[in-house]
């Protein structure tokens, strides 16, 4: 039984989705290391890294960049999310995992 799956423009098919997840997993430690270096608190760093990885997953340009530029993009998103978490903690006393 053959299944026909239609992929709308802008949507990922399952092989693209799996490929992105696999590639994102390879960036996870790098992303977390930027966050923990800046924040020095594990809970904040985990939250910032999770949000940065979600941002990166949706970043269409990330997947076509060469490795040097990809690392730069990971650093930019990690730093931005780390600073957001720090500001949020100072303002409210809590962290956000939803962005």
DSSP file (Angstrom, degrees, kcal/mol; ACC not computed):
  #  RESIDUE AA STRUCTURE BP1 BP2  ACC     N-H-->O    O-->H-N    N-H-->O    O-->H-N    TCO  KAPPA ALPHA  PHI   PSI    X-CA   Y-CA   Z-CA
    1    1 A X              0   0    0      0, 0.0     2,-0.4     0, 0.0     0, 0.0   0.000 360.0 360.0 360.0 118.1    0.0    0.0    0.0
    2    2 A X        -     0   0    0      2,-0.0     2,-0.5     0, 0.0     0, 0.0  -0.745 360.0-149.1 -94.0 134.5    1.6    3.2   -1.2
    3    3 A X        -     0   0    0     -2,-0.4     2,-0.6     2,-0.0     0, 0.0  -0.883   3.1-148.9-104.7 132.5    0.9    6.5    0.7
    4    4 A X        -     0   0    0     -2,-0.5     2,-0.5     2,-0.0    -2,-0.0  -0.887  15.1-171.9 -97.5 119.7    0.9    9.8   -1.1
    5    5 A X        -     0   0    0     -2,-0.6     2,-0.5     2,-0.0    -2,-0.0  -0.961   8.8-154.1-115.5 122.5    2.0   12.6    1.1
    6    6 A X        -     0   0    0     -2,-0.5     2,-0.6     7,-0.0    -2,-0.0  -0.830   4.7-156.2 -96.7 127.7    1.7   16.1   -0.2
    7    7 A X        -     0   0    0     -2,-0.5     3,-0.1     4,-0.1     6,-0.1  -0.913  13.4-138.6-105.5 119.7    4.1   18.6    1.2
    8    8 A X    >   -     0   0    0     -2,-0.6     3,-2.4     1,-0.1     2,-0.0  -0.371  38.6 -81.7 -71.9 155.5    2.9   22.2    1.0
    9    9 A X  T 3  S+     0   0    0      1,-0.3    -1,-0.1    -2,-0.1     3,-0.1  -0.338 120.1  21.0 -57.4 132.2    5.3   24.9    0.1
   10   10 A X  T 3  S+     0   0    0      1,-0.3     2,-0.3    -3,-0.1    -1,-0.3   0.320 102.3 109.6  89.7  -8.3    7.4   25.9    3.1
   11   11 A X    <   -     0   0    0     -3,-2.4    -1,-0.3     1,-0.0     2,-0.3  -0.697  65.6-124.0 -99.6 154.9    6.7   22.7    4.9
   12   12 A X        -     0   0    0     -2,-0.3     2,-0.2    -3,-0.1    -4,-0.1  -0.737  13.6-136.9 -95.3 141.8    9.2   20.0    5.6
   13   13 A X     >  -     0   0    0     -2,-0.3     4,-2.6    -6,-0.1     3,-0.2  -0.490  39.1 -96.2 -84.5 171.6    8.8   16.4    4.6
   14   14 A X  H  > S+     0   0    0      1,-0.2     4,-2.7     2,-0.2     5,-0.2   0.837 123.5  52.2 -62.4 -35.2    9.8   13.8    7.2
   15   15 A X  H  > S+     0   0    0      2,-0.2     4,-2.2     1,-0.2    -1,-0.2   0.902 112.2  46.1 -69.3 -38.6   13.3   13.2    5.8
   16   16 A X  H  > S+     0   0    0     -3,-0.2     4,-2.6     2,-0.2    -2,-0.2   0.912 113.1  50.7 -64.9 -42.2   14.1   17.0    5.8
   17   17 A X  H  X S+     0   0    0     -4,-2.6     4,-2.4     2,-0.2    -2,-0.2   0.939 112.1  45.9 -60.1 -48.9   12.6   17.2    9.3
   18   18 A X  H  X S+     0   0    0     -4,-2.7     4,-2.7     1,-0.2    -1,-0.2   0.896 111.6  52.7 -62.9 -40.4   14.8   14.3   10.5
   19   19 A X  H  X S+     0   0    0     -4,-2.2     4,-2.5     2,-0.2    -1,-0.2   0.919 110.1  47.8 -61.4 -44.7   17.9   15.8    8.9
   20   20 A X  H  X S+     0   0    0     -4,-2.6     4,-2.8     2,-0.2    -2,-0.2   0.920 111.5  50.2 -63.3 -43.0   17.3   19.1   10.6
   21   21 A X  H  X S+     0   0    0     -4,-2.4     4,-2.4     2,-0.2    -2,-0.2   0.934 111.7  48.2 -60.8 -46.0   16.8   17.4   14.0
   22   22 A X  H  X S+     0   0    0     -4,-2.7     4,-1.2     1,-0.2    -2,-0.2   0.915 114.4  45.5 -61.2 -43.4   20.0   15.4   13.5
   23   23 A X  H  X S+     0   0    0     -4,-2.5     4,-0.5     1,-0.2    -1,-0.2   0.873 111.7  52.3 -68.6 -36.5   22.0   18.5   12.5
   24   24 A X  H >X S+     0   0    0     -4,-2.8     3,-1.3     1,-0.2     4,-0.8   0.886 103.7  57.4 -66.1 -38.9   20.5   20.5   15.4
   25   25 A X  H >X S+     0   0    0     -4,-2.4     3,-0.7     1,-0.3     4,-0.5   0.858 101.5  56.8 -58.8 -34.6   21.5   17.8   17.8
   26   26 A X  H 3< S+     0   0    0     -4,-1.2     4,-0.3     1,-0.2    -1,-0.3   0.698 109.9  45.4 -71.4 -16.7   25.1   18.3   16.6
   27   27 A X  H <X S+     0   0    0     -3,-1.3     4,-2.6    -4,-0.5    -1,-0.2   0.499  88.9  90.5 -99.0  -7.5   24.8   22.0   17.6
   28   28 A X  H <X S+     0   0    0     -4,-0.8     4,-2.6    -3,-0.7     5,-0.2   0.900  86.9  45.8 -60.0 -47.1   23.2   21.4   21.0
   29   29 A X  H  X S+     0   0    0     -4,-0.5     4,-2.5     2,-0.2    -1,-0.2   0.903 113.3  50.4 -65.9 -41.0   26.4   21.2   23.0
   30   30 A X  H  > S+     0   0    0     -4,-0.3     4,-1.9     2,-0.2    -2,-0.2   0.938 111.7  48.1 -60.5 -47.3   27.8   24.3   21.4
   31   31 A X  H  X S+     0   0    0     -4,-2.6     4,-2.0     1,-0.2    -2,-0.2   0.933 113.4  46.6 -59.6 -49.0   24.6   26.2   22.0
   32   32 A X  H  X S+     0   0    0     -4,-2.6     4,-3.2     1,-0.2     5,-0.3   0.884 108.2  56.8 -63.4 -38.0   24.5   25.2   25.7
   33   33 A X  H  X S+     0   0    0     -4,-2.5     4,-1.8     1,-0.2    -1,-0.2   0.887 107.0  48.5 -64.5 -37.3   28.2   26.0   26.2
   34   34 A X  H  X S+     0   0    0     -4,-1.9     4,-1.8     2,-0.2    -1,-0.2   0.935 114.8  46.3 -63.0 -45.2   27.6   29.5   25.0
   35   35 A X  H  X S+     0   0    0     -4,-2.0     4,-2.7     1,-0.2     5,-0.3   0.925 113.6  45.8 -65.9 -46.5   24.6   29.9   27.3
   36   36 A X  H  X S+     0   0    0     -4,-3.2     4,-2.4     1,-0.2    -1,-0.2   0.861 109.8  55.9 -68.4 -33.7   26.3   28.4   30.4
   37   37 A X  H  < S+     0   0    0     -4,-1.8    -1,-0.2    -5,-0.3    -2,-0.2   0.908 115.7  37.5 -62.4 -41.6   29.4   30.4   29.9
   38   38 A X  H  < S+     0   0    0     -4,-1.8    -2,-0.2    -5,-0.1    -1,-0.2   0.872 129.2  30.2 -77.1 -38.1   27.4   33.7   29.9
   39   39 A X  H  < S-     0   0    0     -4,-2.7    -3,-0.2    -5,-0.2    -2,-0.2   0.770  75.8-160.2 -98.0 -28.4   24.8   32.7   32.6
   40   40 A X     <  +     0   0    0     -4,-2.4     2,-0.5    -5,-0.3    -4,-0.1   0.501  63.1 101.2  56.6   7.2   26.8   30.4   34.9
   41   41 A X     >  -     0   0    0      1,-0.1     4,-2.7    -5,-0.0     5,-0.2  -0.981  67.5-147.0-121.8 121.7   23.5   29.1   36.2
   42   42 A X  H  > S+     0   0    0     -2,-0.5     4,-2.9     1,-0.2     5,-0.2   0.873  95.2  52.2 -57.6 -44.4   22.3   25.7   34.8
   43   43 A X  H  > S+     0   0    0      1,-0.2     4,-1.9     2,-0.2    -1,-0.2   0.919 114.0  43.2 -61.4 -44.4   18.6   26.4   34.9
   44   44 A X  H  > S+     0   0    0      2,-0.2     4,-2.7     1,-0.2    -1,-0.2   0.917 114.5  50.6 -65.2 -43.5   18.9   29.7   33.1
   45   45 A X  H  X S+     0   0    0     -4,-2.7     4,-2.7     1,-0.2     5,-0.2   0.895 109.4  50.4 -64.2 -40.8   21.4   28.2   30.6
   46   46 A X  H  X S+     0   0    0     -4,-2.9     4,-2.4    -5,-0.2    -1,-0.2   0.923 112.6  46.9 -62.7 -44.0   19.1   25.3   29.8
   47   47 A X  H  X S+     0   0    0     -4,-1.9     4,-2.1    -5,-0.2    -2,-0.2   0.933 114.3  46.3 -63.9 -46.1   16.1   27.6   29.2
   48   48 A X  H  X S+     0   0    0     -4,-2.7     4,-2.5     1,-0.2    -2,-0.2   0.912 113.2  49.4 -63.1 -43.4   18.2   29.9   27.0
   49   49 A X  H  X S+     0   0    0     -4,-2.7     4,-2.7     2,-0.2     5,-0.2   0.901 109.4  51.9 -64.5 -41.0   19.7   27.0   25.0
   50   50 A X  H  X S+     0   0    0     -4,-2.4     4,-2.0    -5,-0.2    -1,-0.2   0.931 112.7  44.9 -61.3 -45.4   16.2   25.4   24.5
   51   51 A X  H  X S+     0   0    0     -4,-2.1     4,-2.2     2,-0.2    -2,-0.2   0.895 112.8  51.0 -66.1 -39.8   14.8   28.7   23.1
   52   52 A X  H  X S+     0   0    0     -4,-2.5     4,-2.7     1,-0.2    -2,-0.2   0.911 109.4  50.5 -64.0 -42.0   17.9   29.3   20.9
   53   53 A X  H  X S+     0   0    0     -4,-2.7     4,-2.3     2,-0.2    -1,-0.2   0.876 109.2  51.2 -65.4 -37.1   17.6   25.8   19.5
   54   54 A X  H  X S+     0   0    0     -4,-2.0     4,-1.4    -5,-0.2    -1,-0.2   0.912 111.2  48.6 -64.4 -41.2   14.0   26.3   18.7
   55   55 A X  H  X S+     0   0    0     -4,-2.2     4,-0.7     1,-0.2     3,-0.3   0.936 112.0  48.9 -60.0 -46.4   14.9   29.6   16.9
   56   56 A X  H >< S+     0   0    0     -4,-2.7     3,-0.9     1,-0.2    -2,-0.2   0.869 104.2  58.5 -65.2 -37.8   17.6   27.8   15.0
   57   57 A X  H 3< S+     0   0    0     -4,-2.3    -1,-0.2     1,-0.3    -2,-0.2   0.889 110.8  43.4 -57.6 -38.9   15.4   25.0   13.9
   58   58 A X  H 3< S+     0   0    0     -4,-1.4     2,-1.0    -3,-0.3    -1,-0.3   0.538  87.3 105.3 -85.5  -7.3   13.1   27.5   12.3
   59   59 A X    XX  -     0   0    0     -3,-0.9     3,-0.8    -4,-0.7     4,-0.7  -0.639  52.7-167.1 -80.0 101.9   15.9   29.6   10.7
   60   60 A X  G >4 S+     0   0    0     -2,-1.0     3,-0.5     1,-0.2     4,-0.2   0.816  84.6  56.7 -60.5 -32.3   15.8   28.6    7.0
   61   61 A X  G >> S+     0   0    0      1,-0.2     3,-1.5     2,-0.2     4,-0.8   0.797  91.7  71.1 -71.4 -28.5   19.2   30.3    6.4
   62   62 A X  G X4 S+     0   0    0     -3,-0.8     3,-0.7     1,-0.3    -1,-0.2   0.863  92.7  57.2 -54.8 -38.2   21.0   28.1    9.0
   63   63 A X  G << S+     0   0    0     -4,-0.7    -1,-0.3    -3,-0.5    -2,-0.2   0.597 109.4  43.1 -76.5 -11.3   20.7   25.0    6.9
   64   64 A X  G <4 S+     0   0    0     -3,-1.5    -1,-0.2    -4,-0.2    -2,-0.2   0.466  90.8 104.8-110.7  -3.9   22.5   26.5    3.9
   65   65 A X  S << S-     0   0    0     -4,-0.8     2,-0.1    -3,-0.7    -3,-0.0  -0.403  75.0-111.9 -74.5 151.5   25.3   28.2    5.7
   66   66 A X     >  -     0   0    0     -2,-0.1     4,-2.5     1,-0.1     5,-0.2  -0.348  41.1 -95.7 -73.2 168.8   28.8   26.8    5.8
   67   67 A X  H  > S+     0   0    0      1,-0.2     4,-2.5     2,-0.2     5,-0.2   0.870 122.8  52.0 -58.3 -42.6   30.1   25.5    9.1
   68   68 A X  H  > S+     0   0    0      1,-0.2     4,-1.7     2,-0.2    -1,-0.2   0.919 114.4  42.7 -61.6 -44.6   31.9   28.7   10.1
   69   69 A X  H  > S+     0   0    0      2,-0.2     4,-2.3     1,-0.2    -1,-0.2   0.836 111.4  56.0 -70.9 -33.0   28.8   30.9    9.5
   70   70 A X  H  X S+     0   0    0     -4,-2.5     4,-2.4     2,-0.2    -2,-0.2   0.917 107.2  49.0 -64.9 -43.2   26.5   28.3   11.1
   71   71 A X  H  X S+     0   0    0     -4,-2.5     4,-2.5     1,-0.2    -1,-0.2   0.898 110.1  52.3 -62.0 -40.5   28.6   28.4   14.3
   72   72 A X  H  X S+     0   0    0     -4,-1.7     4,-2.4    -5,-0.2    -2,-0.2   0.914 109.6  48.6 -61.0 -43.7   28.4   32.2   14.2
   73   73 A X  H  X S+     0   0    0     -4,-2.3     4,-2.4     2,-0.2     5,-0.2   0.892 110.3  51.5 -64.9 -40.2   24.6   32.0   13.9
   74   74 A X  H  X S+     0   0    0     -4,-2.4     4,-2.5     1,-0.2    -2,-0.2   0.922 110.6  49.0 -61.7 -43.9   24.4   29.6   16.8
   75   75 A X  H  X S+     0   0    0     -4,-2.5     4,-2.7     2,-0.2     5,-0.3   0.921 110.6  50.6 -62.0 -44.3   26.5   32.0   18.9
   76   76 A X  H  X S+     0   0    0     -4,-2.4     4,-2.3     1,-0.2    -2,-0.2   0.936 114.5  42.4 -60.6 -47.9   24.3   34.9   18.0
   77   77 A X  H  X S+     0   0    0     -4,-2.4     4,-2.5     2,-0.2     5,-0.2   0.887 115.0  51.1 -67.8 -38.1   21.0   33.1   18.9
   78   78 A X  H  X S+     0   0    0     -4,-2.5     4,-2.3    -5,-0.2    -2,-0.2   0.928 112.4  45.2 -64.7 -45.9   22.6   31.7   22.1
   79   79 A X  H  X S+     0   0    0     -4,-2.7     4,-2.6    -5,-0.2     5,-0.2   0.924 113.4  50.4 -64.5 -44.6   23.8   35.0   23.3
   80   80 A X  H  X S+     0   0    0     -4,-2.3     4,-2.0    -5,-0.3    -2,-0.2   0.929 114.1  43.7 -60.4 -46.1   20.5   36.8   22.5
   81   81 A X  H  X S+     0   0    0     -4,-2.5     4,-2.3     2,-0.2    -1,-0.2   0.860 112.3  53.5 -69.7 -34.6   18.5   34.1   24.3
   82   82 A X  H  X S+     0   0    0     -4,-2.3     4,-2.3    -5,-0.2    -2,-0.2   0.928 110.0  47.4 -63.7 -44.7   20.9   34.1   27.3
   83   83 A X  H  X S+     0   0    0     -4,-2.6     4,-2.5     1,-0.2    -2,-0.2   0.877 110.7  52.4 -65.5 -37.2   20.6   37.9   27.6
   84   84 A X  H  X S+     0   0    0     -4,-2.0     4,-2.6    -5,-0.2    -1,-0.2   0.922 110.1  48.3 -62.1 -44.2   16.8   37.7   27.4
   85   85 A X  H  X S+     0   0    0     -4,-2.3     4,-2.4     2,-0.2    -2,-0.2   0.897 111.5  49.9 -64.2 -40.0   16.7   35.0   30.2
   86   86 A X  H  X S+     0   0    0     -4,-2.3     4,-2.1     2,-0.2    -1,-0.2   0.926 112.7  46.5 -63.5 -45.5   19.0   37.2   32.4
   87   87 A X  H  X S+     0   0    0     -4,-2.5     4,-2.1     2,-0.2    -2,-0.2   0.898 112.4  50.8 -63.9 -41.0   16.8   40.2   31.8
   88   88 A X  H  X>S+     0   0    0     -4,-2.6     4,-3.3     1,-0.2     5,-0.7   0.908 109.7  49.9 -64.1 -42.6   13.7   38.3   32.5
   89   89 A X  H  X5S+     0   0    0     -4,-2.4     4,-1.7     1,-0.2    -1,-0.2   0.910 111.7  47.9 -63.5 -41.8   15.1   36.8   35.7
   90   90 A X  H  <5S+     0   0    0     -4,-2.1    -1,-0.2    -5,-0.2    -2,-0.2   0.880 118.2  42.1 -65.1 -37.3   16.1   40.3   36.9
   91   91 A X  H  <5S+     0   0    0     -4,-2.1    -2,-0.2    -5,-0.2    -1,-0.2   0.926 135.8  10.5 -77.1 -46.1   12.7   41.7   36.1
   92   92 A X  H  <5S-     0   0    0     -4,-3.3    -3,-0.2     2,-0.3    -2,-0.2   0.601  91.0-120.0-113.1 -15.5   10.4   38.9   37.3
   93   93 A X  S  <<S+     0   0    0     -4,-1.7     2,-0.3    -5,-0.7    -4,-0.2   0.551  84.8  82.8  83.4   6.6   12.6   36.6   39.3
   94   94 A X        -     0   0    0     -6,-0.6    -1,-0.3    -9,-0.1    -2,-0.3  -0.827  69.8-124.8-134.7 174.4   11.8   33.7   37.0
   95   95 A X        -     0   0    0     -2,-0.3     2,-0.4    -3,-0.1   -10,-0.1  -0.777  17.7-133.5-117.2 163.9   12.8   32.2   33.6
   96   96 A X        +     0   0    0     -2,-0.3   -45,-0.2     1,-0.1    -7,-0.1  -0.955  19.4 179.7-120.7 137.7   10.9   31.4   30.5
   97   97 A X  S    S+     0   0    0     -2,-0.4    -1,-0.1     1,-0.1    -2,-0.0   0.291  83.0  61.4-110.5   6.1   11.0   28.3   28.4
   98   98 A X              0   0    0    -47,-0.0    -1,-0.1     0, 0.0    -2,-0.0   0.508 360.0 360.0-110.2  -6.8    8.4   29.5   25.9
   99   99 A X              0   0    0    -18,-0.0    -3,-0.0   -15,-0.0   -51,-0.0   0.465 360.0 360.0  90.9 360.0   10.1   32.6   24.5
